[in-house]
């Protein structure tokens, strides 16, 4: 059962969320932005092409065959 008032969230739940979700997400985001910056520096023309596709300035047709299947046991959420 829930021993708290509606919409009351115990401090330990907030702390757990921060440690296991928010902080992990911030670290992953920092790693991602560094990866993107490094890629842009190493491959400026390809990076510009990728950005144009993502921004919708250069649309491409993508089919499921364009993406490899995830390996069995992949444990990170993709949504």
mmCIF file of the N, C-alpha and C atoms, coordinates in Angstrom:
data_MODEL
# 
_entry.id   MODEL 
# 
loop_
_atom_site.group_PDB 
_atom_site.id 
_atom_site.type_symbol 
_atom_site.label_atom_id 
_atom_site.label_alt_id 
_atom_site.label_comp_id 
_atom_site.label_asym_id 
_atom_site.label_entity_id 
_atom_site.label_seq_id 
_atom_site.pdbx_PDB_ins_code 
_atom_site.Cartn_x 
_atom_site.Cartn_y 
_atom_site.Cartn_z 
_atom_site.occupancy 
_atom_site.B_iso_or_equiv 
_atom_site.pdbx_formal_charge 
_atom_site.auth_seq_id 
_atom_site.auth_comp_id 
_atom_site.auth_asym_id 
_atom_site.auth_atom_id 
_atom_site.pdbx_PDB_model_num 
ATOM 1   N N  . UNK A 1 1  ? 0.788  -1.183  0.000   1.00 0.00 ? 1  UNK A N  1 
ATOM 2   C CA . UNK A 1 1  ? 0.000  0.000   0.000   1.00 0.00 ? 1  UNK A CA 1 
ATOM 3   C C  . UNK A 1 1  ? 0.837  1.257   0.000   1.00 0.00 ? 1  UNK A C  1 
ATOM 4   N N  . UNK A 1 2  ? 0.180  2.323   -0.272  1.00 0.00 ? 2  UNK A N  1 
ATOM 5   C CA . UNK A 1 2  ? 0.797  3.645   -0.306  1.00 0.00 ? 2  UNK A CA 1 
ATOM 6   C C  . UNK A 1 2  ? 0.438  4.353   0.980   1.00 0.00 ? 2  UNK A C  1 
ATOM 7   N N  . UNK A 1 3  ? 1.428  4.646   1.806   1.00 0.00 ? 3  UNK A N  1 
ATOM 8   C CA . UNK A 1 3  ? 1.194  5.239   3.124   1.00 0.00 ? 3  UNK A CA 1 
ATOM 9   C C  . UNK A 1 3  ? 1.352  6.753   3.132   1.00 0.00 ? 3  UNK A C  1 
ATOM 10  N N  . UNK A 1 4  ? 1.129  7.381   1.994   1.00 0.00 ? 4  UNK A N  1 
ATOM 11  C CA . UNK A 1 4  ? 1.305  8.826   1.886   1.00 0.00 ? 4  UNK A CA 1 
ATOM 12  C C  . UNK A 1 4  ? 0.045  9.444   1.285   1.00 0.00 ? 4  UNK A C  1 
ATOM 13  N N  . UNK A 1 5  ? -0.081 10.745  1.468   1.00 0.00 ? 5  UNK A N  1 
ATOM 14  C CA . UNK A 1 5  ? -1.197 11.475  0.883   1.00 0.00 ? 5  UNK A CA 1 
ATOM 15  C C  . UNK A 1 5  ? -1.066 11.448  -0.643  1.00 0.00 ? 5  UNK A C  1 
ATOM 16  N N  . UNK A 1 6  ? -2.190 11.620  -1.366  1.00 0.00 ? 6  UNK A N  1 
ATOM 17  C CA . UNK A 1 6  ? -2.098 11.698  -2.825  1.00 0.00 ? 6  UNK A CA 1 
ATOM 18  C C  . UNK A 1 6  ? -1.118 12.807  -3.238  1.00 0.00 ? 6  UNK A C  1 
ATOM 19  N N  . UNK A 1 7  ? -0.312 12.514  -4.210  1.00 0.00 ? 7  UNK A N  1 
ATOM 20  C CA . UNK A 1 7  ? 0.680  13.435  -4.767  1.00 0.00 ? 7  UNK A CA 1 
ATOM 21  C C  . UNK A 1 7  ? 1.842  13.735  -3.825  1.00 0.00 ? 7  UNK A C  1 
ATOM 22  N N  . UNK A 1 8  ? 1.894  13.094  -2.674  1.00 0.00 ? 8  UNK A N  1 
ATOM 23  C CA . UNK A 1 8  ? 3.035  13.258  -1.771  1.00 0.00 ? 8  UNK A CA 1 
ATOM 24  C C  . UNK A 1 8  ? 4.096  12.233  -2.162  1.00 0.00 ? 8  UNK A C  1 
ATOM 25  N N  . UNK A 1 9  ? 5.282  12.710  -2.430  1.00 0.00 ? 9  UNK A N  1 
ATOM 26  C CA . UNK A 1 9  ? 6.378  11.836  -2.828  1.00 0.00 ? 9  UNK A CA 1 
ATOM 27  C C  . UNK A 1 9  ? 7.455  11.910  -1.746  1.00 0.00 ? 9  UNK A C  1 
ATOM 28  N N  . UNK A 1 10 ? 7.800  10.784  -1.149  1.00 0.00 ? 10 UNK A N  1 
ATOM 29  C CA . UNK A 1 10 ? 8.820  10.791  -0.098  1.00 0.00 ? 10 UNK A CA 1 
ATOM 30  C C  . UNK A 1 10 ? 10.184 11.247  -0.630  1.00 0.00 ? 10 UNK A C  1 
ATOM 31  N N  . UNK A 1 11 ? 10.961 11.887  0.228   1.00 0.00 ? 11 UNK A N  1 
ATOM 32  C CA . UNK A 1 11 ? 12.275 12.409  -0.155  1.00 0.00 ? 11 UNK A CA 1 
ATOM 33  C C  . UNK A 1 11 ? 13.180 11.306  -0.685  1.00 0.00 ? 11 UNK A C  1 
ATOM 34  N N  . UNK A 1 12 ? 13.097 10.110  -0.112  1.00 0.00 ? 12 UNK A N  1 
ATOM 35  C CA . UNK A 1 12 ? 13.971 9.026   -0.578  1.00 0.00 ? 12 UNK A CA 1 
ATOM 36  C C  . UNK A 1 12 ? 13.625 8.601   -2.007  1.00 0.00 ? 12 UNK A C  1 
ATOM 37  N N  . UNK A 1 13 ? 12.379 8.782   -2.419  1.00 0.00 ? 13 UNK A N  1 
ATOM 38  C CA . UNK A 1 13 ? 11.999 8.471   -3.801  1.00 0.00 ? 13 UNK A CA 1 
ATOM 39  C C  . UNK A 1 13 ? 12.630 9.499   -4.743  1.00 0.00 ? 13 UNK A C  1 
ATOM 40  N N  . UNK A 1 14 ? 12.571 10.774  -4.366  1.00 0.00 ? 14 UNK A N  1 
ATOM 41  C CA . UNK A 1 14 ? 13.222 11.804  -5.168  1.00 0.00 ? 14 UNK A CA 1 
ATOM 42  C C  . UNK A 1 14 ? 14.720 11.534  -5.282  1.00 0.00 ? 14 UNK A C  1 
ATOM 43  N N  . UNK A 1 15 ? 15.349 11.195  -4.163  1.00 0.00 ? 15 UNK A N  1 
ATOM 44  C CA . UNK A 1 15 ? 16.794 10.932  -4.163  1.00 0.00 ? 15 UNK A CA 1 
ATOM 45  C C  . UNK A 1 15 ? 17.129 9.748   -5.060  1.00 0.00 ? 15 UNK A C  1 
ATOM 46  N N  . UNK A 1 16 ? 16.332 8.694   -4.990  1.00 0.00 ? 16 UNK A N  1 
ATOM 47  C CA . UNK A 1 16 ? 16.559 7.519   -5.826  1.00 0.00 ? 16 UNK A CA 1 
ATOM 48  C C  . UNK A 1 16 ? 16.397 7.870   -7.303  1.00 0.00 ? 16 UNK A C  1 
ATOM 49  N N  . UNK A 1 17 ? 15.362 8.645   -7.619  1.00 0.00 ? 17 UNK A N  1 
ATOM 50  C CA . UNK A 1 17 ? 15.144 9.060   -9.006  1.00 0.00 ? 17 UNK A CA 1 
ATOM 51  C C  . UNK A 1 17 ? 16.332 9.877   -9.511  1.00 0.00 ? 17 UNK A C  1 
ATOM 52  N N  . UNK A 1 18 ? 16.780 10.829  -8.695  1.00 0.00 ? 18 UNK A N  1 
ATOM 53  C CA . UNK A 1 18 ? 17.905 11.672  -9.104  1.00 0.00 ? 18 UNK A CA 1 
ATOM 54  C C  . UNK A 1 18 ? 19.134 10.828  -9.381  1.00 0.00 ? 18 UNK A C  1 
ATOM 55  N N  . UNK A 1 19 ? 19.437 9.905   -8.495  1.00 0.00 ? 19 UNK A N  1 
ATOM 56  C CA . UNK A 1 19 ? 20.638 9.086   -8.643  1.00 0.00 ? 19 UNK A CA 1 
ATOM 57  C C  . UNK A 1 19 ? 20.532 8.117   -9.811  1.00 0.00 ? 19 UNK A C  1 
ATOM 58  N N  . UNK A 1 20 ? 19.398 7.457   -9.953  1.00 0.00 ? 20 UNK A N  1 
ATOM 59  C CA . UNK A 1 20 ? 19.274 6.368   -10.919 1.00 0.00 ? 20 UNK A CA 1 
ATOM 60  C C  . UNK A 1 20 ? 18.704 6.769   -12.272 1.00 0.00 ? 20 UNK A C  1 
ATOM 61  N N  . UNK A 1 21 ? 18.119 7.942   -12.367 1.00 0.00 ? 21 UNK A N  1 
ATOM 62  C CA . UNK A 1 21 ? 17.544 8.361   -13.643 1.00 0.00 ? 21 UNK A CA 1 
ATOM 63  C C  . UNK A 1 21 ? 18.134 9.701   -14.091 1.00 0.00 ? 21 UNK A C  1 
ATOM 64  N N  . UNK A 1 22 ? 17.946 10.726  -13.305 1.00 0.00 ? 22 UNK A N  1 
ATOM 65  C CA . UNK A 1 22 ? 18.358 12.068  -13.723 1.00 0.00 ? 22 UNK A CA 1 
ATOM 66  C C  . UNK A 1 22 ? 19.867 12.178  -13.908 1.00 0.00 ? 22 UNK A C  1 
ATOM 67  N N  . UNK A 1 23 ? 20.640 11.746  -12.932 1.00 0.00 ? 23 UNK A N  1 
ATOM 68  C CA . UNK A 1 23 ? 22.096 11.853  -13.041 1.00 0.00 ? 23 UNK A CA 1 
ATOM 69  C C  . UNK A 1 23 ? 22.628 10.977  -14.171 1.00 0.00 ? 23 UNK A C  1 
ATOM 70  N N  . UNK A 1 24 ? 22.088 9.784   -14.296 1.00 0.00 ? 24 UNK A N  1 
ATOM 71  C CA . UNK A 1 24 ? 22.525 8.887   -15.374 1.00 0.00 ? 24 UNK A CA 1 
ATOM 72  C C  . UNK A 1 24 ? 22.194 9.498   -16.735 1.00 0.00 ? 24 UNK A C  1 
ATOM 73  N N  . UNK A 1 25 ? 21.018 10.094  -16.844 1.00 0.00 ? 25 UNK A N  1 
ATOM 74  C CA . UNK A 1 25 ? 20.629 10.739  -18.094 1.00 0.00 ? 25 UNK A CA 1 
ATOM 75  C C  . UNK A 1 25 ? 21.518 11.926  -18.420 1.00 0.00 ? 25 UNK A C  1 
ATOM 76  N N  . UNK A 1 26 ? 21.872 12.716  -17.412 1.00 0.00 ? 26 UNK A N  1 
ATOM 77  C CA . UNK A 1 26 ? 22.754 13.863  -17.634 1.00 0.00 ? 26 UNK A CA 1 
ATOM 78  C C  . UNK A 1 26 ? 24.128 13.398  -18.108 1.00 0.00 ? 26 UNK A C  1 
ATOM 79  N N  . UNK A 1 27 ? 24.639 12.342  -17.506 1.00 0.00 ? 27 UNK A N  1 
ATOM 80  C CA . UNK A 1 27 ? 25.944 11.803  -17.921 1.00 0.00 ? 27 UNK A CA 1 
ATOM 81  C C  . UNK A 1 27 ? 25.885 11.279  -19.351 1.00 0.00 ? 27 UNK A C  1 
ATOM 82  N N  . UNK A 1 28 ? 24.813 10.576  -19.682 1.00 0.00 ? 28 UNK A N  1 
ATOM 83  C CA . UNK A 1 28 ? 24.663 10.044  -21.038 1.00 0.00 ? 28 UNK A CA 1 
ATOM 84  C C  . UNK A 1 28 ? 24.551 11.185  -22.048 1.00 0.00 ? 28 UNK A C  1 
ATOM 85  N N  . UNK A 1 29 ? 23.837 12.245  -21.685 1.00 0.00 ? 29 UNK A N  1 
ATOM 86  C CA . UNK A 1 29 ? 23.696 13.390  -22.580 1.00 0.00 ? 29 UNK A CA 1 
ATOM 87  C C  . UNK A 1 29 ? 25.043 14.070  -22.811 1.00 0.00 ? 29 UNK A C  1 
ATOM 88  N N  . UNK A 1 30 ? 25.823 14.248  -21.750 1.00 0.00 ? 30 UNK A N  1 
ATOM 89  C CA . UNK A 1 30 ? 27.148 14.854  -21.897 1.00 0.00 ? 30 UNK A CA 1 
ATOM 90  C C  . UNK A 1 30 ? 28.036 14.009  -22.807 1.00 0.00 ? 30 UNK A C  1 
ATOM 91  N N  . UNK A 1 31 ? 27.992 12.697  -22.627 1.00 0.00 ? 31 UNK A N  1 
ATOM 92  C CA . UNK A 1 31 ? 28.786 11.803  -23.478 1.00 0.00 ? 31 UNK A CA 1 
ATOM 93  C C  . UNK A 1 31 ? 28.332 11.917  -24.932 1.00 0.00 ? 31 UNK A C  1 
ATOM 94  N N  . UNK A 1 32 ? 27.018 11.991  -25.139 1.00 0.00 ? 32 UNK A N  1 
ATOM 95  C CA . UNK A 1 32 ? 26.470 12.099  -26.494 1.00 0.00 ? 32 UNK A CA 1 
ATOM 96  C C  . UNK A 1 32 ? 26.902 13.403  -27.157 1.00 0.00 ? 32 UNK A C  1 
ATOM 97  N N  . UNK A 1 33 ? 26.800 14.528  -26.435 1.00 0.00 ? 33 UNK A N  1 
ATOM 98  C CA . UNK A 1 33 ? 27.166 15.806  -27.036 1.00 0.00 ? 33 UNK A CA 1 
ATOM 99  C C  . UNK A 1 33 ? 28.661 15.854  -27.365 1.00 0.00 ? 33 UNK A C  1 
ATOM 100 N N  . UNK A 1 34 ? 29.494 15.226  -26.544 1.00 0.00 ? 34 UNK A N  1 
ATOM 101 C CA . UNK A 1 34 ? 30.925 15.152  -26.853 1.00 0.00 ? 34 UNK A CA 1 
ATOM 102 C C  . UNK A 1 34 ? 31.154 14.302  -28.099 1.00 0.00 ? 34 UNK A C  1 
ATOM 103 N N  . UNK A 1 35 ? 30.454 13.179  -28.191 1.00 0.00 ? 35 UNK A N  1 
ATOM 104 C CA . UNK A 1 35 ? 30.576 12.311  -29.360 1.00 0.00 ? 35 UNK A CA 1 
ATOM 105 C C  . UNK A 1 35 ? 30.192 13.067  -30.634 1.00 0.00 ? 35 UNK A C  1 
ATOM 106 N N  . UNK A 1 36 ? 29.093 13.811  -30.578 1.00 0.00 ? 36 UNK A N  1 
ATOM 107 C CA . UNK A 1 36 ? 28.643 14.578  -31.741 1.00 0.00 ? 36 UNK A CA 1 
ATOM 108 C C  . UNK A 1 36 ? 29.661 15.660  -32.094 1.00 0.00 ? 36 UNK A C  1 
ATOM 109 N N  . UNK A 1 37 ? 30.163 16.374  -31.096 1.00 0.00 ? 37 UNK A N  1 
ATOM 110 C CA . UNK A 1 37 ? 31.152 17.421  -31.354 1.00 0.00 ? 37 UNK A CA 1 
ATOM 111 C C  . UNK A 1 37 ? 32.424 16.835  -31.966 1.00 0.00 ? 37 UNK A C  1 
ATOM 112 N N  . UNK A 1 38 ? 32.877 15.706  -31.443 1.00 0.00 ? 38 UNK A N  1 
ATOM 113 C CA . UNK A 1 38 ? 34.065 15.048  -31.994 1.00 0.00 ? 38 UNK A CA 1 
ATOM 114 C C  . UNK A 1 38 ? 33.825 14.606  -33.439 1.00 0.00 ? 38 UNK A C  1 
ATOM 115 N N  . UNK A 1 39 ? 32.627 14.094  -33.710 1.00 0.00 ? 39 UNK A N  1 
ATOM 116 C CA . UNK A 1 39 ? 32.296 13.659  -35.069 1.00 0.00 ? 39 UNK A CA 1 
ATOM 117 C C  . UNK A 1 39 ? 32.288 14.850  -36.024 1.00 0.00 ? 39 UNK A C  1 
ATOM 118 N N  . UNK A 1 40 ? 31.685 15.968  -35.574 1.00 0.00 ? 40 UNK A N  1 
ATOM 119 C CA . UNK A 1 40 ? 31.646 17.170  -36.420 1.00 0.00 ? 40 UNK A CA 1 
ATOM 120 C C  . UNK A 1 40 ? 33.049 17.653  -36.749 1.00 0.00 ? 40 UNK A C  1 
ATOM 121 N N  . UNK A 1 41 ? 33.936 17.566  -35.772 1.00 0.00 ? 41 UNK A N  1 
ATOM 122 C CA . UNK A 1 41 ? 35.312 18.010  -36.000 1.00 0.00 ? 41 UNK A CA 1 
ATOM 123 C C  . UNK A 1 41 ? 36.041 17.074  -36.962 1.00 0.00 ? 41 UNK A C  1 
ATOM 124 N N  . UNK A 1 42 ? 35.831 15.782  -36.803 1.00 0.00 ? 42 UNK A N  1 
ATOM 125 C CA . UNK A 1 42 ? 36.527 14.799  -37.641 1.00 0.00 ? 42 UNK A CA 1 
ATOM 126 C C  . UNK A 1 42 ? 35.924 14.676  -39.037 1.00 0.00 ? 42 UNK A C  1 
ATOM 127 N N  . UNK A 1 43 ? 34.604 14.877  -39.146 1.00 0.00 ? 43 UNK A N  1 
ATOM 128 C CA . UNK A 1 43 ? 33.906 14.666  -40.421 1.00 0.00 ? 43 UNK A CA 1 
ATOM 129 C C  . UNK A 1 43 ? 32.893 15.797  -40.660 1.00 0.00 ? 43 UNK A C  1 
ATOM 130 N N  . UNK A 1 44 ? 33.359 17.023  -40.894 1.00 0.00 ? 44 UNK A N  1 
ATOM 131 C CA . UNK A 1 44 ? 32.424 18.150  -40.995 1.00 0.00 ? 44 UNK A CA 1 
ATOM 132 C C  . UNK A 1 44 ? 31.396 18.020  -42.114 1.00 0.00 ? 44 UNK A C  1 
ATOM 133 N N  . UNK A 1 45 ? 31.790 17.489  -43.256 1.00 0.00 ? 45 UNK A N  1 
ATOM 134 C CA . UNK A 1 45 ? 30.840 17.371  -44.370 1.00 0.00 ? 45 UNK A CA 1 
ATOM 135 C C  . UNK A 1 45 ? 29.766 16.328  -44.074 1.00 0.00 ? 45 UNK A C  1 
ATOM 136 N N  . UNK A 1 46 ? 30.177 15.178  -43.556 1.00 0.00 ? 46 UNK A N  1 
ATOM 137 C CA . UNK A 1 46 ? 29.196 14.145  -43.213 1.00 0.00 ? 46 UNK A CA 1 
ATOM 138 C C  . UNK A 1 46 ? 28.292 14.610  -42.072 1.00 0.00 ? 46 UNK A C  1 
ATOM 139 N N  . UNK A 1 47 ? 28.862 15.310  -41.104 1.00 0.00 ? 47 UNK A N  1 
ATOM 140 C CA . UNK A 1 47 ? 28.062 15.819  -39.989 1.00 0.00 ? 47 UNK A CA 1 
ATOM 141 C C  . UNK A 1 47 ? 27.005 16.802  -40.486 1.00 0.00 ? 47 UNK A C  1 
ATOM 142 N N  . UNK A 1 48 ? 27.374 17.656  -41.424 1.00 0.00 ? 48 UNK A N  1 
ATOM 143 C CA . UNK A 1 48 ? 26.410 18.606  -41.991 1.00 0.00 ? 48 UNK A CA 1 
ATOM 144 C C  . UNK A 1 48 ? 25.300 17.867  -42.730 1.00 0.00 ? 48 UNK A C  1 
ATOM 145 N N  . UNK A 1 49 ? 25.661 16.799  -43.424 1.00 0.00 ? 49 UNK A N  1 
ATOM 146 C CA . UNK A 1 49 ? 24.660 15.994  -44.133 1.00 0.00 ? 49 UNK A CA 1 
ATOM 147 C C  . UNK A 1 49 ? 23.690 15.333  -43.149 1.00 0.00 ? 49 UNK A C  1 
ATOM 148 N N  . UNK A 1 50 ? 24.225 14.784  -42.080 1.00 0.00 ? 50 UNK A N  1 
ATOM 149 C CA . UNK A 1 50 ? 23.376 14.154  -41.058 1.00 0.00 ? 50 UNK A CA 1 
ATOM 150 C C  . UNK A 1 50 ? 22.447 15.189  -40.432 1.00 0.00 ? 50 UNK A C  1 
ATOM 151 N N  . UNK A 1 51 ? 22.977 16.359  -40.100 1.00 0.00 ? 51 UNK A N  1 
ATOM 152 C CA . UNK A 1 51 ? 22.141 17.415  -39.519 1.00 0.00 ? 51 UNK A CA 1 
ATOM 153 C C  . UNK A 1 51 ? 21.033 17.839  -40.475 1.00 0.00 ? 51 UNK A C  1 
ATOM 154 N N  . UNK A 1 52 ? 21.336 17.930  -41.755 1.00 0.00 ? 52 UNK A N  1 
ATOM 155 C CA . UNK A 1 52 ? 20.320 18.309  -42.746 1.00 0.00 ? 52 UNK A CA 1 
ATOM 156 C C  . UNK A 1 52 ? 19.208 17.273  -42.801 1.00 0.00 ? 52 UNK A C  1 
ATOM 157 N N  . UNK A 1 53 ? 19.569 16.010  -42.694 1.00 0.00 ? 53 UNK A N  1 
ATOM 158 C CA . UNK A 1 53 ? 18.560 14.942  -42.699 1.00 0.00 ? 53 UNK A CA 1 
ATOM 159 C C  . UNK A 1 53 ? 17.711 15.020  -41.436 1.00 0.00 ? 53 UNK A C  1 
ATOM 160 N N  . UNK A 1 54 ? 18.367 15.167  -40.286 1.00 0.00 ? 54 UNK A N  1 
ATOM 161 C CA . UNK A 1 54 ? 17.639 15.233  -39.013 1.00 0.00 ? 54 UNK A CA 1 
ATOM 162 C C  . UNK A 1 54 ? 16.715 16.443  -38.980 1.00 0.00 ? 54 UNK A C  1 
ATOM 163 N N  . UNK A 1 55 ? 17.193 17.579  -39.488 1.00 0.00 ? 55 UNK A N  1 
ATOM 164 C CA . UNK A 1 55 ? 16.395 18.811  -39.485 1.00 0.00 ? 55 UNK A CA 1 
ATOM 165 C C  . UNK A 1 55 ? 15.301 18.825  -40.543 1.00 0.00 ? 55 UNK A C  1 
ATOM 166 N N  . UNK A 1 56 ? 15.303 17.831  -41.447 1.00 0.00 ? 56 UNK A N  1 
ATOM 167 C CA . UNK A 1 56 ? 14.288 17.772  -42.484 1.00 0.00 ? 56 UNK A CA 1 
ATOM 168 C C  . UNK A 1 56 ? 14.609 18.612  -43.707 1.00 0.00 ? 56 UNK A C  1 
ATOM 169 N N  . UNK A 1 57 ? 15.821 19.151  -43.784 1.00 0.00 ? 57 UNK A N  1 
ATOM 170 C CA . UNK A 1 57 ? 16.212 19.953  -44.946 1.00 0.00 ? 57 UNK A CA 1 
ATOM 171 C C  . UNK A 1 57 ? 16.620 19.076  -46.120 1.00 0.00 ? 57 UNK A C  1 
ATOM 172 N N  . UNK A 1 58 ? 16.917 17.819  -45.851 1.00 0.00 ? 58 UNK A N  1 
ATOM 173 C CA . UNK A 1 58 ? 17.325 16.873  -46.898 1.00 0.00 ? 58 UNK A CA 1 
ATOM 174 C C  . UNK A 1 58 ? 16.650 15.534  -46.593 1.00 0.00 ? 58 UNK A C  1 
ATOM 175 N N  . UNK A 1 59 ? 15.351 15.438  -46.869 1.00 0.00 ? 59 UNK A N  1 
ATOM 176 C CA . UNK A 1 59 ? 14.635 14.215  -46.502 1.00 0.00 ? 59 UNK A CA 1 
ATOM 177 C C  . UNK A 1 59 ? 15.145 12.989  -47.260 1.00 0.00 ? 59 UNK A C  1 
ATOM 178 N N  . UNK A 1 60 ? 15.148 11.877  -46.578 1.00 0.00 ? 60 UNK A N  1 
ATOM 179 C CA . UNK A 1 60 ? 15.534 10.601  -47.185 1.00 0.00 ? 60 UNK A CA 1 
ATOM 180 C C  . UNK A 1 60 ? 14.466 9.573   -46.840 1.00 0.00 ? 60 UNK A C  1 
ATOM 181 N N  . UNK A 1 61 ? 14.352 8.580   -47.688 1.00 0.00 ? 61 UNK A N  1 
ATOM 182 C CA . UNK A 1 61 ? 13.405 7.500   -47.418 1.00 0.00 ? 61 UNK A CA 1 
ATOM 183 C C  . UNK A 1 61 ? 14.138 6.425   -46.625 1.00 0.00 ? 61 UNK A C  1 
ATOM 184 N N  . UNK A 1 62 ? 13.578 6.069   -45.497 1.00 0.00 ? 62 UNK A N  1 
ATOM 185 C CA . UNK A 1 62 ? 14.194 5.073   -44.625 1.00 0.00 ? 62 UNK A CA 1 
ATOM 186 C C  . UNK A 1 62 ? 13.232 3.907   -44.472 1.00 0.00 ? 62 UNK A C  1 
ATOM 187 N N  . UNK A 1 63 ? 13.767 2.713   -44.573 1.00 0.00 ? 63 UNK A N  1 
ATOM 188 C CA . UNK A 1 63 ? 12.960 1.508   -44.387 1.00 0.00 ? 63 UNK A CA 1 
ATOM 189 C C  . UNK A 1 63 ? 13.541 0.701   -43.234 1.00 0.00 ? 63 UNK A C  1 
ATOM 190 N N  . UNK A 1 64 ? 12.783 -0.233  -42.682 1.00 0.00 ? 64 UNK A N  1 
ATOM 191 C CA . UNK A 1 64 ? 13.319 -1.064  -41.597 1.00 0.00 ? 64 UNK A CA 1 
ATOM 192 C C  . UNK A 1 64 ? 14.601 -1.800  -41.982 1.00 0.00 ? 64 UNK A C  1 
ATOM 193 N N  . UNK A 1 65 ? 14.778 -2.098  -43.255 1.00 0.00 ? 65 UNK A N  1 
ATOM 194 C CA . UNK A 1 65 ? 15.985 -2.800  -43.696 1.00 0.00 ? 65 UNK A CA 1 
ATOM 195 C C  . UNK A 1 65 ? 17.238 -1.938  -43.524 1.00 0.00 ? 65 UNK A C  1 
ATOM 196 N N  . UNK A 1 66 ? 17.056 -0.621  -43.367 1.00 0.00 ? 66 UNK A N  1 
ATOM 197 C CA . UNK A 1 66 ? 18.196 0.270   -43.188 1.00 0.00 ? 66 UNK A CA 1 
ATOM 198 C C  . UNK A 1 66 ? 18.804 0.195   -41.785 1.00 0.00 ? 66 UNK A C  1 
ATOM 199 N N  . UNK A 1 67 ? 18.111 -0.452  -40.863 1.00 0.00 ? 67 UNK A N  1 
ATOM 200 C CA . UNK A 1 67 ? 18.577 -0.534  -39.484 1.00 0.00 ? 67 UNK A CA 1 
ATOM 201 C C  . UNK A 1 67 ? 18.858 -1.979  -39.115 1.00 0.00 ? 67 UNK A C  1 
ATOM 202 N N  . UNK A 1 68 ? 20.046 -2.261  -38.600 1.00 0.00 ? 68 UNK A N  1 
ATOM 203 C CA . UNK A 1 68 ? 20.327 -3.632  -38.165 1.00 0.00 ? 68 UNK A CA 1 
ATOM 204 C C  . UNK A 1 68 ? 19.486 -3.970  -36.937 1.00 0.00 ? 68 UNK A C  1 
ATOM 205 N N  . UNK A 1 69 ? 19.175 -5.226  -36.801 1.00 0.00 ? 69 UNK A N  1 
ATOM 206 C CA . UNK A 1 69 ? 18.420 -5.666  -35.625 1.00 0.00 ? 69 UNK A CA 1 
ATOM 207 C C  . UNK A 1 69 ? 19.283 -5.472  -34.389 1.00 0.00 ? 69 UNK A C  1 
ATOM 208 N N  . UNK A 1 70 ? 18.643 -5.130  -33.292 1.00 0.00 ? 70 UNK A N  1 
ATOM 209 C CA . UNK A 1 70 ? 19.379 -5.007  -32.040 1.00 0.00 ? 70 UNK A CA 1 
ATOM 210 C C  . UNK A 1 70 ? 19.846 -6.379  -31.599 1.00 0.00 ? 70 UNK A C  1 
ATOM 211 N N  . UNK A 1 71 ? 21.015 -6.412  -31.013 1.00 0.00 ? 71 UNK A N  1 
ATOM 212 C CA . UNK A 1 71 ? 21.536 -7.677  -30.516 1.00 0.00 ? 71 UNK A CA 1 
ATOM 213 C C  . UNK A 1 71 ? 20.654 -8.183  -29.384 1.00 0.00 ? 71 UNK A C  1 
ATOM 214 N N  . UNK A 1 72 ? 20.532 -9.478  -29.282 1.00 0.00 ? 72 UNK A N  1 
ATOM 215 C CA . UNK A 1 72 ? 19.808 -10.043 -28.149 1.00 0.00 ? 72 UNK A CA 1 
ATOM 216 C C  . UNK A 1 72 ? 20.498 -9.603  -26.874 1.00 0.00 ? 72 UNK A C  1 
ATOM 217 N N  . UNK A 1 73 ? 19.715 -9.279  -25.878 1.00 0.00 ? 73 UNK A N  1 
ATOM 218 C CA . UNK A 1 73 ? 20.282 -8.866  -24.612 1.00 0.00 ? 73 UNK A CA 1 
ATOM 219 C C  . UNK A 1 73 ? 20.521 -7.370  -24.506 1.00 0.00 ? 73 UNK A C  1 
ATOM 220 N N  . UNK A 1 74 ? 20.160 -6.603  -25.521 1.00 0.00 ? 74 UNK A N  1 
ATOM 221 C CA . UNK A 1 74 ? 20.310 -5.148  -25.458 1.00 0.00 ? 74 UNK A CA 1 
ATOM 222 C C  . UNK A 1 74 ? 19.440 -4.642  -24.324 1.00 0.00 ? 74 UNK A C  1 
ATOM 223 N N  . UNK A 1 75 ? 20.024 -3.928  -23.361 1.00 0.00 ? 75 UNK A N  1 
ATOM 224 C CA . UNK A 1 75 ? 19.280 -3.614  -22.146 1.00 0.00 ? 75 UNK A CA 1 
ATOM 225 C C  . UNK A 1 75 ? 18.939 -2.146  -21.955 1.00 0.00 ? 75 UNK A C  1 
ATOM 226 N N  . UNK A 1 76 ? 19.304 -1.266  -22.870 1.00 0.00 ? 76 UNK A N  1 
ATOM 227 C CA . UNK A 1 76 ? 19.004 0.146   -22.690 1.00 0.00 ? 76 UNK A CA 1 
ATOM 228 C C  . UNK A 1 76 ? 17.725 0.498   -23.438 1.00 0.00 ? 76 UNK A C  1 
ATOM 229 N N  . UNK A 1 77 ? 16.840 1.219   -22.762 1.00 0.00 ? 77 UNK A N  1 
ATOM 230 C CA . UNK A 1 77 ? 15.590 1.630   -23.391 1.00 0.00 ? 77 UNK A CA 1 
ATOM 231 C C  . UNK A 1 77 ? 15.880 2.519   -24.593 1.00 0.00 ? 77 UNK A C  1 
ATOM 232 N N  . UNK A 1 78 ? 15.086 2.388   -25.628 1.00 0.00 ? 78 UNK A N  1 
ATOM 233 C CA . UNK A 1 78 ? 15.293 3.180   -26.837 1.00 0.00 ? 78 UNK A CA 1 
ATOM 234 C C  . UNK A 1 78 ? 14.186 4.196   -27.043 1.00 0.00 ? 78 UNK A C  1 
ATOM 235 N N  . UNK A 1 79 ? 13.327 4.384   -26.087 1.00 0.00 ? 79 UNK A N  1 
ATOM 236 C CA . UNK A 1 79 ? 12.233 5.339   -26.221 1.00 0.00 ? 79 UNK A CA 1 
ATOM 237 C C  . UNK A 1 79 ? 12.464 6.527   -25.333 1.00 0.00 ? 79 UNK A C  1 
# 
